[in-house]
Amino acid sequence: MIFYIRTNHITKSRPSNTLLLLTFLTIVSTIAVPILLSFATGFNFVILPAIYYLYLIGFVIIYGVIAQIVKSIYIKKYVEWL
């Protein structure tokens, strides 16, 4: 969501390579760690069904659209972004 709130328009400014890399690593590790640790007996993690990830992607898209709409309303009202 940092990509939505950092600029007026999400397409005008490209985020830094560091931000992109750290975002990608966070996403991958958030998904991979529970899967990898599900095989370790002490953690009791369970591999989630694939439908969970589809719902998660859908909710992230909906959240992004709502964030963009609210940001647009704010910009129309106050003429500038934070």
PAZAPA-4460 file (N, C-alpha, C; in steps of 0.05 Angstrom, whole numbers, plus 32768, in hexadecimal, padded with zeros to 4 digits):
% residues 82
    n_x    n_y    n_z   ca_x   ca_y   ca_z    c_x    c_y    c_z   seq   type   mol
   8010   7FE8   8000   8000   8000   8000   8011   8019   8000     1      M     A
   802A   8016   8006   803C   802D   8006   803E   8039   7FEA     2      I     A
   803A   8029   7FD6   803B   8033   7FBA   8023   8045   7FB4     3      F     A
   800C   8041   7FC1   7FF5   8051   7FBC   7FF6   806C   7FCA     4      Y     A
   8002   806D   7FE1   8001   8086   7FF1   8019   8098   7FEE     5      I     A
   802E   808F   7FE0   8047   809E   7FDF   8046   80B5   7FCC     6      R     A
   8035   80B5   7FB7   8034   80CB   7FA4   8017   80D1   7F9C     7      T     A
   8014   80E8   7F8E   7FF9   80EF   7F84   7FEE   80D9   7F71     8      N     A
   7FFE   80D2   7F5E   7FF6   80BE   7F4A   8009   80A7   7F4B     9      H     A
   7FFF   808E   7F4D   8011   8077   7F50   8022   8072   7F38    10      I     A
   801B   807E   7F21   802B   8079   7F09   803F   808F   7F03    11      T     A
   803E   80A5   7F11   8050   80BB   7F0B   806D   80B7   7F15    12      K     A
   8070   80AA   7F2B   808A   80A8   7F38   8090   808A   7F3D    13      S     A
   80A7   8081   7F33   80AF   8066   7F38   80BC   8063   7F53    14      R     A
   80B5   804F   7F63   80C2   804C   7F7D   80DF   8044   7F79    15      P     A
   80EF   8048   7F8E   810B   8040   7F8D   810E   8022   7F8B    16      S     A
   8125   801A   7F80   812A   7FFD   7F7E   812B   7FF0   7F99    17      N     A
   8135   7FFE   7FAD   8135   7FF3   7FC8   811A   7FED   7FD3    18      T     A
   8107   8000   7FCF   80EC   7FFC   7FD8   80DF   7FE5   7FC9    19      L     A
   80E3   7FE3   7FAF   80D8   7FCD   7F9F   80E4   7FB2   7FA9    20      L     A
   80FE   7FB1   7FAD   810B   7F98   7FB6   8101   7F90   7FD1    21      L     A
   8100   7FA2   7FE4   80F6   7F9B   7FFF   80D9   7F93   7FFF    22      L     A
   80C9   7F9F   7FEE   80AD   7F98   7FEC   80AA   7F7B   7FE1    23      T     A
   80B9   7F75   7FCC   80B9   7F5B   7FC1   80C3   7F46   7FD5    24      F     A
   80D9   7F4C   7FE3   80E3   7F39   7FF7   80CF   7F34   800E    25      L     A
   80C1   7F49   8016   80AD   7F46   802B   8096   7F34   8022    26      T     A
   808D   7F38   8009   8077   7F27   7FFF   8080   7F0A   7FFD    27      I     A
   8097   7F05   7FF2   80A1   7EEA   7FEE   80A5   7EDC   800A    28      V     A
   80B2   7EEB   801C   80B7   7EDE   8036   809E   7ED9   8046    29      S     A
   808A   7EEB   8043   8071   7EE8   8051   8062   7ECF   8048    30      T     A
   8065   7EC8   802F   8059   7EB0   8024   806A   7E98   8029    31      I     A
   8084   7E9A   8026   8096   7E83   8027   809B   7E79   8043    32      A     A
   809E   7E8A   8056   80A6   7E82   8071   8092   7E6E   807D    33      V     A
   8078   7E74   807D   8065   7E61   8089   8065   7E46   8079    34      P     A
   8068   7E47   805F   8069   7E2F   8050   8081   7E1E   8057    35      I     A
   8099   7E2B   8059   80B1   7E1D   8060   80B1   7E12   807C    36      L     A
   80A5   7E22   808F   80A5   7E1A   80AB   808E   7E06   80B1    37      L     A
   807C   7E02   809E   8067   7DEE   80A2   8073   7DD2   80A4    38      S     A
   808B   7DCE   809A   8098   7DB3   809B   80A7   7DB0   80B6    39      F     A
   80AB   7DC5   80C5   80B8   7DC3   80DF   80A4   7DBC   80F4    40      A     A
   80A9   7DA8   8103   8095   7D9E   8116   808F   7DB1   812D    41      T     A
   80A1   7DC2   8135   809D   7DD3   814C   808B   7DEC   8147    42      G     A
   8087   7DF3   812E   8079   7E0C   8128   805B   7E08   8123    43      F     A
   8052   7DF0   811B   8036   7DEA   8116   8029   7DFC   8101    44      N     A
   8038   7E05   80EE   802D   7E15   80D8   801E   7E02   80C5    45      F     A
   800A   7E0D   80B7   7FFB   7DFD   80A3   7FFD   7E0C   8089    46      V     A
   8000   7DFE   8073   8000   7E0A   8059   7FE3   7E12   8052    47      I     A
   7FE0   7E2B   804B   7FC5   7E35   8045   7FBC   7E2C   8029    48      L     A
   7FA2   7E29   8025   7F99   7E21   800A   7F9D   7E38   7FF6    49      P     A
   7F9F   7E31   7FDD   7FA4   7E45   7FC8   7F8E   7E5B   7FC7    50      A     A
   7F76   7E54   7FCD   7F60   7E67   7FCC   7F65   7E7F   7FDF    51      I     A
   7F73   7E7A   7FF5   7F7A   7E8F   8008   7F8A   7EA5   7FF9    52      Y     A
   7F9D   7E9D   7FE9   7FAE   7EB0   7FDB   7F9E   7EC0   7FC6    53      Y     A
   7F8B   7EB3   7FBA   7F7A   7EC1   7FA7   7F69   7ED6   7FB5    54      L     A
   7F5E   7ECF   7FCC   7F4F   7EE2   7FDC   7F61   7EF9   7FE4    55      Y     A
   7F79   7EF2   7FED   7F8C   7F07   7FF6   7F92   7F1B   7FE0    56      L     A
   7F98   7F11   7FC8   7F9D   7F22   7FB1   7F85   7F34   7FAB    57      I     A
   7F6D   7F28   7FAC   7F55   7F38   7FA8   7F51   7F4E   7FBC    58      G     A
   7F56   7F48   7FD6   7F53   7F5C   7FEB   7F68   7F72   7FE8    59      F     A
   7F80   7F6B   7FE0   7F95   7F7F   7FDC   7F8D   7F92   7FC5    60      V     A
   7F83   7F87   7FB0   7F7A   7F97   7F99   7F63   7FA9   7FA1    61      I     A
   7F4F   7F9F   7FAF   7F39   7FAF   7FB9   7F43   7FC6   7FCB    62      I     A
   7F55   7FBF   7FDD   7F60   7FD3   7FF0   7F6F   7FE9   7FE0    63      Y     A
   7F7E   7FE1   7FCC   7F8C   7FF4   7FBB   7F7A   8007   7FAD    64      G     A
   7F64   7FFC   7FA2   7F50   800D   7F94   7F43   8020   7FA7    65      V     A
   7F3C   8017   7FBE   7F30   8029   7FD2   7F43   803E   7FDB    66      I     A
   7F5D   8037   7FDF   7F71   804B   7FE7   7F74   8060   7FD2    67      A     A
   7F74   8057   7FB9   7F77   806A   7FA2   7F5F   807D   7FA1    68      Q     A
   7F47   8073   7FA5   7F2F   8083   7FA5   7F2F   8098   7FBB    69      I     A
   7F36   808F   7FD3   7F37   80A1   7FEA   7F4C   80B7   7FE5    70      V     A
   7F63   80AF   7FDA   7F78   80C2   7FD4   7F6F   80D6   7FC0    71      K     A
   7F61   80CD   7FAB   7F56   80E0   7F97   7F42   80F4   7FA3    72      S     A
   7F31   80EA   7FB5   7F1E   80FC   7FC2   7F2D   8111   7FD3    73      I     A
   7F42   8108   7FE1   7F51   811A   7FF2   7F5F   812F   7FE0    74      Y     A
   7F6B   8127   7FCA   7F78   813A   7FB8   7F65   814E   7FAC    75      I     A
   7F4D   8145   7FA5   7F39   8158   7F9B   7F30   816C   7FB0    76      K     A
   7F2F   8163   7FC9   7F26   8175   7FDE   7F3C   8189   7FE6    77      K     A
   7F54   817F   7FE9   7F6A   8190   7FF3   7F7E   8198   7FDE    78      Y     A
   7F7B   8191   7FC5   7F8A   8198   7FAE   7FA7   818D   7FAE    79      V     A
   7FB0   8182   7FC3   7FCB   8176   7FC3   7FCB   815D   7FD4    80      E     A
   7FDF   814D   7FD0   7FE3   8135   7FE0   7FF5   813C   7FF7    81      W     A
   7FF5   812C   800B   8004   8130   8024   801F   813A   801E    82      L     A
***
